[in-house]
């Protein structure tokens, strides 16, 4: 089974122009490193256009486009983005087209309804993760929304964004009630405990080590560290050695590594007591450089680097696990509405 365990969909605001600017800021470092835009000053609109990348970063993607861009994938995890204020604007997952049939004007408050509608559009292919923000309307409201998203909307897990929303993942008052509800509901929690190129994101809140308190308090909670904690990859991997129900996805990290560096990283996991079964393929689609097919193929062919560095090849069964079987062993991948799939 091939699964993209980390992808995004729809718009990040009710204004497509804002979504474009959001994508530009987050991807500016990538474009600069490629020499596509100036490094020592902000690019003009003309320079963005000349770069050929002016629409990159966070394009507007619907279910049809997501499936189109995931040929050969059995399942695609689509992640909600919960409401938050950024520069005075309320942002979060919205369907600006109205094509999904969620009633009313587009609004981030409906982020989980939109993701549920995406899953309903192709329940055999999409796996939906809800999202809540405890600072938006309070922790109690976040807990209630999470319960609604799972019991009524039938979403499979929850994605949290502490560093973007400026709360600490190990805050007992703000965060722990969310984990307690997820534990009660039996769903996994994916957490963005990693860096970000967004200027407003607080790096000090992105350290994977903050999740140690979560693992000690909630011993049975399945926790997925998004992006393998990049740039604190070793820190994230060490948490996987300590906590039996901690896992990590490779999204974003995959795009930053050459195939050889990816092989070397995977080769050192098990000697460092990190079972490869704890790692999941993810693309971070649809952002720039996050082509699911190219990233899948990079991982699938990683053993082509073994001879060049004089190391044993990684067993093909473990590569297959990374590409999807590992995720399927941890997270329900049945069709939406299948109560037996959520255990």
C-alpha positions in Angstrom: 0.0 0.0 0.0 1.3 3.5 -0.9 0.1 6.3 1.3 0.9 10.0 1.4 0.6 10.6 5.1 0.9 14.4 4.9 -0.8 16.6 2.4 -2.8 19.8 2.3 -5.8 20.8 0.3 -8.1 23.8 -0.5 -7.3 27.4 0.3 -5.8 28.9 3.5 -8.0 32.0 3.4 -11.2 33.2 1.8 -9.1 35.5 -0.4 -7.0 33.6 -3.0 -4.7 36.6 -3.3 -3.8 36.3 0.4 -3.2 32.5 0.0 -0.7 33.3 -2.9 1.2 35.8 -0.8 1.3 33.3 2.1 2.9 30.8 -0.2 5.4 33.3 -1.5 6.7 34.2 1.9 7.0 30.6 3.0 8.8 29.6 -0.2 11.0 32.7 -0.6 14.0 30.9 0.8 13.6 28.1 -1.7 13.4 30.4 -4.7 16.4 32.4 -3.4 18.5 29.3 -2.9 17.8 28.4 -6.6 18.9 31.8 -7.8 15.4 32.5 -9.1 14.8 35.7 -7.2 17.1 38.3 -5.6 18.7 37.4 -2.2 19.4 40.8 -0.8 16.0 42.4 -1.2 12.4 41.4 -1.6 11.5 40.5 -5.2 9.2 42.7 -7.2 6.1 41.4 -8.8 7.8 41.5 -12.1 10.7 39.4 -10.7 8.3 36.9 -9.3 6.6 36.6 -12.7 10.0 36.2 -14.5 11.0 33.5 -12.1 8.2 31.3 -13.3 7.3 30.6 -9.7 4.8 33.3 -8.9 2.0 30.8 -8.4 4.0 28.4 -6.3 4.0 28.0 -2.5 0.4 27.2 -1.6 -1.7 26.8 -4.8 -5.4 26.3 -4.6 -6.0 22.5 -4.8 -9.3 20.6 -4.8 -10.0 16.9 -4.4 -9.7 16.2 -8.2 -6.4 18.0 -8.4 -5.1 16.1 -5.4 -6.0 12.7 -6.8 -4.6 13.7 -10.2 -1.3 14.5 -8.7 -1.2 11.3 -6.7 -1.2 8.6 -9.4 -0.4 5.2 -8.1 -1.2 6.1 -4.5 -3.7 4.1 -2.6 -4.5 6.7 0.1 -3.9 10.4 0.6 -4.1 12.0 4.1 -5.6 15.5 3.9 -5.0 17.8 6.8 -7.2 20.6 8.1 -5.6 23.9 9.2 -7.5 25.3 12.2 -8.5 28.9 12.5 -5.8 31.4 13.6 -5.1 35.1 13.2 -2.1 36.1 11.1 -1.4 39.8 10.6 -5.0 40.6 11.8 -6.6 38.2 9.3 -8.4 35.0 10.2 -6.9 32.1 8.2 -7.5 28.4 8.0 -8.8 25.8 5.6 -11.6 27.1 3.4 -13.3 26.0 0.2 -13.4 29.2 -1.8 -15.2 27.5 -4.7 -18.1 26.2 -2.8 -17.9 23.0 -4.9 -17.8 20.7 -1.8 -21.3 21.7 -0.8 -20.6 23.0 2.7 -23.3 25.5 3.3 -22.7 29.2 4.0 -19.9 31.6 3.1 -16.4 30.3 3.1 -15.0 30.5 6.7 -12.1 28.9 8.6 -14.5 27.9 11.4 -15.7 25.2 9.0 -12.2 23.8 8.4 -13.2 20.3 9.6 -16.4 20.3 7.6 -14.4 21.0 4.5 -12.0 18.2 5.1 -14.9 15.8 5.8 -16.4 16.9 2.5 -13.2 16.1 0.7 -13.2 12.6 2.2 -16.8 12.1 1.1 -15.8 13.0 -2.4 -13.6 9.9 -2.6 -13.8 7.9 0.7 -11.8 5.1 -0.8 -8.8 7.4 -1.4 -8.8 10.2 1.2 -8.1 10.0 4.9 -9.2 13.2 6.8 -7.5 14.7 9.8 -9.2 17.4 11.7 -7.5 20.4 13.3 -8.3 22.5 16.4 -6.6 25.6 17.9 -6.9 26.0 21.7 -6.2 29.7 21.5 -8.8 30.5 19.0 -12.0 30.1 21.2 -10.4 28.4 24.2 -9.4 24.9 25.0 -12.9 23.8 26.0 -14.2 24.8 22.6 -11.3 23.0 20.9 -12.0 19.8 22.7 -15.7 20.0 21.8 -14.9 20.7 18.1 -12.5 17.7 18.1 -15.2 15.4 19.5 -17.6 16.7 16.8 -15.0 16.2 14.0 -14.5 12.6 15.0 -17.9 11.4 16.1 -20.1 13.4 13.7 -17.8 14.2 10.7 -16.0 10.8 11.0 -12.5 12.2 10.7 -9.6 9.9 11.5 -7.1 12.0 13.4 -6.1 15.5 14.4 -3.3 17.8 13.2 -2.0 20.5 15.5 0.0 23.6 14.7 1.5 24.9 18.0 4.3 27.0 16.6 2.1 28.7 14.1 -0.6 29.5 16.7 1.8 30.4 19.5 1.0 27.8 22.1 3.3 25.2 23.7 2.7 21.6 22.9 3.5 20.7 26.5 1.3 23.2 28.2 -0.8 21.2 30.7 -3.7 23.7 30.7 -3.8 24.6 27.0 -2.8 21.4 25.2 -3.3 18.4 27.5 -7.1 18.4 27.4 -6.8 18.0 23.6 -4.5 15.0 24.0 -6.9 13.6 26.6 -9.8 13.8 24.2 -7.8 12.3 21.4 -6.8 9.5 23.7 -10.4 8.9 24.7 -11.5 8.9 21.0 -8.7 6.6 20.1 -7.3 8.8 17.3 -3.7 9.7 16.4 -2.4 13.2 17.0 -0.1 14.7 14.3 1.9 17.7 15.6 3.9 20.2 13.6 6.9 20.0 16.0 9.5 21.2 13.5 10.8 24.4 12.0 9.0 26.8 9.6 10.0 29.4 7.1 7.0 31.5 8.1 8.2 34.7 9.7 5.4 34.8 12.3 6.0 31.1 13.4 7.8 30.8 16.8 10.8 28.5 16.4 11.1 28.0 20.2 7.7 26.3 20.2 8.7 23.9 17.4 11.3 21.9 19.3 10.3 18.2 19.2 11.6 17.8 22.8 8.5 19.6 24.0 6.6 16.4 23.2 8.5 14.4 25.8 6.1 15.7 28.4 3.2 14.5 26.2 4.6 11.0 25.9 5.2 10.7 29.6 1.7 11.9 30.5 -0.2 10.0 27.7 1.4 6.7 27.4 -1.0 5.2 24.9 -1.6 8.2 22.7 -0.3 7.8 19.1 1.8 10.8 18.3 3.1 11.6 14.8 5.9 14.2 14.6 5.4 16.0 11.4 8.4 16.6 9.1 10.5 14.4 11.3 11.2 17.5 13.4 13.3 19.3 10.8 15.8 20.9 11.6 15.9 19.0 14.9 15.8 15.6 13.1 18.0 13.8 15.6 15.9 15.1 18.5 12.7 13.8 16.9 14.2 10.5 16.2 15.4 10.1 19.7 11.8 10.6 20.9 10.9 7.7 18.7 13.4 5.5 20.7 11.9 6.6 24.0 8.2 6.6 23.5 6.6 3.4 22.2 3.7 5.1 20.5 5.6 8.0 18.8 6.1 8.1 15.1 7.3 10.6 12.5 6.5 11.5 8.9 9.2 12.4 6.4 7.3 15.2 4.6 9.3 18.4 3.9 12.5 16.6 5.1 12.4 14.4 1.9 12.5 17.5 -0.3 15.5 18.9 1.5 17.7 15.7 1.1 19.4 14.3 -1.9 18.7 10.6 -2.4 22.1 9.7 -1.1 21.6 11.8 2.1 18.2 10.1 2.5 19.8 6.7 2.2 22.4 7.6 4.8 19.8 9.0 7.2 17.6 5.9 6.9 20.7 3.6 7.3 21.6 5.1 10.6 18.2 4.9 12.1 18.1 1.3 13.3 21.7 1.3 14.7 20.5 4.3 16.7 17.5 2.2 18.0 14.9 3.8 15.7 12.9 1.1 13.9 12.2 2.1 10.3 8.6 1.0 11.0 8.2 4.2 13.0 8.6 6.4 9.9 6.0 7.3 7.3 6.2 8.7 3.8 4.6 12.2 3.4 5.0 14.8 0.7 3.6 18.1 2.2 1.8 18.5 -1.2 1.0 20.9 -2.9 3.8 23.2 -1.9 6.7 23.9 -4.2 9.1 21.0 -4.5 6.6 18.6 -2.9 5.7 16.5 -5.9 4.3 13.3 -4.4 5.4 11.2 -7.3 9.0 12.5 -7.4 9.3 12.2 -3.6 7.8 8.7 -3.7 10.3 7.6 -6.4 13.2 9.1 -4.4 12.3 6.9 -1.5 11.5 3.8 -3.5 14.8 3.9 -5.3 16.9 4.9 -2.3 18.9 1.6 -2.3 20.5 2.6 -5.6 22.8 4.6 -3.4 24.0 1.7 -1.3 26.9 0.6 -3.4 28.3 4.1 -3.8 28.6 4.5 0.0 29.6 0.8 0.7 26.6 0.1 3.0 24.1 -2.7 3.0 20.8 -2.1 1.1 17.8 -1.4 3.2 15.4 -4.5 3.0 12.7 -3.9 0.4 10.1 -4.9 2.9 11.1 -1.9 5.1 11.1 0.4 2.1 7.5 -0.8 1.4 6.7 -0.1 5.0 8.0 3.5 4.7 5.9 4.1 1.6 2.6 3.2 3.3 2.4 -0.1 5.2 3.8 1.5 8.4 1.2 4.2 8.4 -1.6 1.7 7.7 -0.4 -0.3 10.7 -0.8 2.7 13.0 -3.6 4.8 11.6 -7.1 3.5 10.4 -7.2 3.6 6.6 -10.7 2.2 6.1 -13.4 4.2 4.3 -15.0 7.1 5.9 -18.0 6.1 8.0 -16.6 2.7 8.7 -16.8 2.4 12.5 -14.8 -0.8 12.5 -11.8 1.0 10.9 -11.3 3.3 13.9 -10.0 1.4 16.9 
